[in-house]
Amino acid sequence: MQPAQTNTPAAGQISKTLENFVRWLESYGEVSWDHQSFFAGPAGRRAKGLYYKNKLLGTVAVAPMIFCEAFFPSARRLFHQPMRLPIADAHYAMGFAFLHEVTGEPKYLDQAVHFLDVLKESRSPGFAEFCWGYPFDWVTRNGVLKADLPFITTTPYVFEALLQVNQLRPSDEWKEIMASAVRYATTLIKDKPFPGGGNTCSYMPGEEFNVVNASAYRATILVSAAKFFGNEEWLKIAAGNVDFVLAAQNANGSWPYAKDGVRDFVDHFHTCFVMKALAKIHRLNGDLRILAALAKGVDYYLKNLFGEDGMPRPFSKAPRLTVYKCELYDCAECINLCLLLRKNFPQLEKTLATVVAGILENWIKPDGSFRSRKLILGWDNVPMHRWAQSQMFRALAFYLRDTSEHETE
């Protein structure tokens, strides 16, 4: 890979980092363990299910998994097998597309197309439209979400990857899959009026409302699709979801995970999900209400979701025991958010520089992959494509592409 043509000091180092990562990915393969591996297998699912039914007994049941997560993260292999995850494949497709844009090398575009081909095969079975979920049973406080149940928090990533690659190598097939994904988002995902304003959408077909990032994701895919396909009706649906997201913002500028009176925690990467979605929508429609909400959100974000070292911290106030100090996922989403918003909010430049420097200095392993978490003691070095090797790969490739464009303006 030729170093990116940019004056940014980190560009050469990032180019080398990405080159090494691509070699690691080719060697390691495209399946991996996951953040949820401890609880994706039979024993973990039973323990987590008991925890939601009986906090005392459940705490005893999940204690071995939490202990391993904190001190022996490689024990994931004892609880579940490696998996292929659609979110990761979508991020890899976007990351390779960015590398192609930066370098002009066809091999990177070929790799992006490869991951889209994989995504065609990993769609959720049993649904007429293209949509994607998790390849494991996910135990939640509201019950077990079966493997391959399609989520509105997953499908938009695939749509975004398809849209990006289609701009570089147009294909009627990609367009049809994109249109199918939008039909999923408009027909199987339902709306419900929110008392504070707007419509909250379901997390999955017809179920689980009031999750803020779910409505943000849906609004983003619909606004993007409306512009690409020229369908004004999708803008009307998206507007209701945007209104909900804006109404869900707390007075201090934060967004809770959900507006259900229970899951009101504020964490790093879900905050990024919401603000990234709003930033993308604002770029497309110029809604000044969104910009005002983002101004409050950025202020809260910078004051409450970073440690003294300037690196992301998981929660503004942890709702439960947290066995790690910093997470690769949070760092990747921080980079993405700063790149999207730095023109509107220049104060994010310092944060961007600090986090990128921190990753380059402390988070790269000798084999070219990234560390997954900084634990209370030591590191979690288990490479997990969804958590968040693929996200960091995409974020750094996006950094190269965006920075080269930023400097020529």
N, C-alpha and C positions, 0 to 999 in steps of 0.2 A: 504494500500500500504506500502510495506517495503521500508525504505529509501534507496536510491541508494548507492551502495558500492563504494564510492569515498571519497577522502580526501578534496574535495572542500568544504569550509565552508558553501556555500549556498545550497548544495545539499539536506540536510535534510529539509530546509525551502521550497525549490522548490517541493520536494516530497509531503510535507504537502499541499502546495498551489494547486498542481495538484489534490490531493485527494479531497480537498474541492471543487475544480472547477467541478470535475466529479459529485459530489453530487448535486451541483447547476444545472448542465446541465440536470441531470435526473429530477429535480424538475421543471425547467423552461420550458423545451421542446426544440425541434429542429427547430422551426420557430421563427423569430424575425423581428423587424423593421430593417431598413438598413440606411446607409449613404445617399442613394438616396431617402429615403421615402418622404422627403419634395417635391421632384420633380417627383415622380413615379405615382402619382394620376392625375386625370384630371386637377385640378386647377394648380398644380405645373408644369405639362407638358405645359399647355398653357402659363404660365408666363415665363418659361424658353425658350420656342420657340419664344416668343415675344422679349425676351432679345437678342437673336441671330439675329433677324431681325431688331430691332430698339433699340439701346443701351439705349437711353434716356427713352422711354416709358417702355422698358423692365426692367430697373433698378427699376422703381417705382413698377412694377408688382411683381418682385422677392423680394423686400424689406421686406415684412412680413415674408417670409420664412427664409431669412438671419437673420432677427431679432430673430426669434424663435430659429434658429440654434445656435445663439450666447448666448441667455439669457434664453430660455425655450425649451431646446432640447427634453423634454418629449412631446412636442406638435406634434412630428412626428405622433402620433396616430390619429391626426385630419386630416392628409393628405393621409394616405395609410394604408393598413392592413399588419400584419406580413407575412413574406414570408419564404419559404425554398430556400436556395441558394446553387447551386452545388459547388461553390468554397469553401464554408464553410464546406460542407459535406466531400469534398476531404481532407481538412486540418484536420478535426476531425478523418477521417480514418487513416491518417498518424500519428497523435498524439497518438492515441490509439495503433497503431502498435509499435511506439517507447516505450510506456509504457510497452507493452508486452515484448519487447526486454530487457528492464531494469529490470523488476521484474520477468519475466517468468510466470506471471499469465495468464491463458487461457481466463479469462473473458475480458481482454483488447483486445485480438485478436478477440474474438467474437464481441466486439463492433466495431472494425475496419471493420469486414466483414459486420456488420449491415449497416454501412454507405455506403459501396460499393453496397449493395443490394438496398439501397435507390437511389443511383446514376443510377442504371440500369433503374429505373422507371422515373427519372427526365431528361433523355436525351432529346435533342431537337426533337420534333415530326416532321414528314414530311421529314426526311433525312434517306437515306439508311444506313449510317454509324453512329456509336455512336459518339456523339459530344454534347457539352453543352454550354449554354449561360446564360443570365439573365432572370428571370421570370417576367420582367416588361418592358414596353416601355421606352427606354432610349433616351432622347432628347439630341442631340449633335449639334454642329455648322454646321454639314453637313446634318442634318435631323434627323428623328426619326428612331431609330433602334428597330424593333418590338420585343416583348417578345419572348424568346426562339431562337432567331437568334444565331447560334453557333459561338463562338469567339475562335481564336487561343490563346487568353490570358486566357481562362478558361479551355479548353479541356486538355492541358498538365498537369494541376494539377491532373485531374482525372487519366490520364495515370500514373503519378508518384505514386499516391496512389495505383493503381492496381499493379504496378510493385513491390512496397514495400511489400504489403500484400501477393502477389503471392510468394515472396521469403520465407515467413513464413508459408504459407499454400497454396501450389501449386494447381492450378485449371485450367483445360482446358478452362473453361468458362471465367475466367479472361484473359487468353491469347488471346482468340478470340476477346474479347471487346477491348483489347489493340491494336490488329492488325487492328480492325475496326477504332479505333481512329486515327491510323497512316494513314489509307487510306483517312480519312477525311482531314488530314493535308497535304497529297500529291496530292490529286485530286481536292478538293473544295477550298483549299487555293492556291492562284496563286502567281507567281513571276513576278517581273517587274525590269528590269535593273536599277541600280542607277548610275547616272553619275559619282559619286565619287568612285565607285567600288562595286562589288557584286550585289546581288539581294535583293530588299525589298519585303517582302511578304504581302499579304492582311490580314487585321485584321479579316475579316469575308469572307464568300464565294465570292471571286472575287472583293471585294471592299475595299477601304480605305487603301492606301499604305503609306509608309514612317514613320510609327510609330515604333520607335526603339525597344521597348520592345516586340512588336509582333514578329519581326524577331528573336529576342533572344529566345523567348519561342519556336518558331517553330524549330529553330536549336537544341534546347535542347531535345525536344521530338524525333526528328529524329536521333540524335546521340545516345541517349539512346536506342531507338528501334532498330537501326542498330546493336548495340552490342548484344542486347537480342535475336533478331531474325536472326542475321547473314546476313543482307541485305546491301550490299555495295552501292547500288544505292541511298539509303536514305542519305548516307554520302555525296554524290555529291550534292544533293539538299541542305543539311544543310550547306555545305561549302560556297555556294553563300550567304546565310543569315548571316553566321559568317563574311564574308568579308564586307557585308553592315554594320553590327554593329560596326566593327572595323573602317570602313571609317567614320562612323557617329560621332565618338568621337571627341570632340572639342580639340583644341590645349592645353587647360588648364587641360585636363583630364576628363572633365565632359561629360555626354551624355544628349542631349536635349530630350524632350519627342518625338518630331518628326522632321524629316528633310524636312519640307514643307514650310519653310520661315515664318510660322505663330506661331506654337506651339513650340517655342524654349526654354520654361522654363525648369529649372532643379529642380526637387523635390526629396524628400528623398526616398519614396518607389519605384518610377519608376527607380531611380538610382540603388537601391538594386535589383530590378527585373533583370536589365540588367547585373549587375556584378555577381549575383547569377547564372544566366544562363551561363555566360562565365566561371565561376569557375567550374561548373558541367561538362561543355564540356572539359575544360582543364584537369580535373581529368581523363577523358576517353581517350583523344587523345594526351595530352602533347604538344599541339601547343604553341610554345614559343612566337608567336605573341600575343596570348591571355594573357599570363603571363605579357608581357610588357605593354599591354593596361591596365591590372588590376593594375599594379604598379602605373601608372599615375592616374587611377581612384581612388584608395585607398587614394593617396595623396590629391587629390581634395576633396574627400568625407570627410576626417577627418578635413580638414581645413575650409570647407564651409557649412557643413550640420549638425552642432551641436551647441547648445547654450553654454553659459558660464558655465552652470551647468553640461555639458557633456552629456545631453540628446538630442535626435534627434530634429532638427527643420524642419518644413515642406518644405521650399524652401531655396535655396541659395539666391534668390532674388524673392520675391513674385510677381507674375504677376497680382494679383488682391487682393481685400480685403480678408484677412484671419482672421477668428474670433476665432482662437485657437492658442495656443502656442506650443503644443506638442500633438502627436496623437499615440494611441495604435498601429495602423498599422505600423507606422514608427519604433516604438520600436521593434515590433516583427520581422520585416524584417531586422533591424539592427542586432539583435541577430542571425538570420539565416545566414546573410552574414558573420559576424565575425566568426561563427563556421566553415563555409566553407573555409575561407581564412586565419585563424590565423596561420596555419603551414607555409604558404608562407610569411605572413606578420605579424610577432609577435607584431607589434605596435597596432594591433587590440585587443590584450588581455585586455589592459587597458579600451578601449571603451566597450568591452563586459562586463567586471566586473562592470563598472559604470552603464550601462543601466540595467543589471540584478538587481543590488542593488536598483536602482531607482524604478523599477517595484515592487519589493518585499516590499519596504518601503512605497510607495505612491499610487500605482495603484490598490491595491486589496481591494474590497468592503467587508463588513461584511458577505454578503451572499455567498462569494466565487468567484463571477465573477469579471471581471476587469472593471475599469473605461475606457471610450472610448476616451475621449479627455480632455486635460487641456485647458480650455477656457481662454479668456482674464480675465474674472471674474468667478471664480469657476470651476466646472467640468461638463462635459457631462457624466452622469452615466447611460444612456440608453444602455442596453446590445444589441449589434448587432453582430450576428454570423459572418457575412462577414467583419465587420469593428470594431474590429478585434478580437473577442473572440476566434474564431477558430485558427487564425494565432498565437496568443500568446500562446494558449494551445499547439499547435504543436511546437512552438519555444522552450518553456521551457522543453517539453518532449524530443526534439532533444538535448537540452543542457545536460540533464541528461545522455542520451545515449552516446553522443559524448564525454562528459567529462570523463565518466568512461573508455571509450576506449583510450582517450588521455593520461590518467594517467598510463595506463598499457603498453604503448609503450616505 
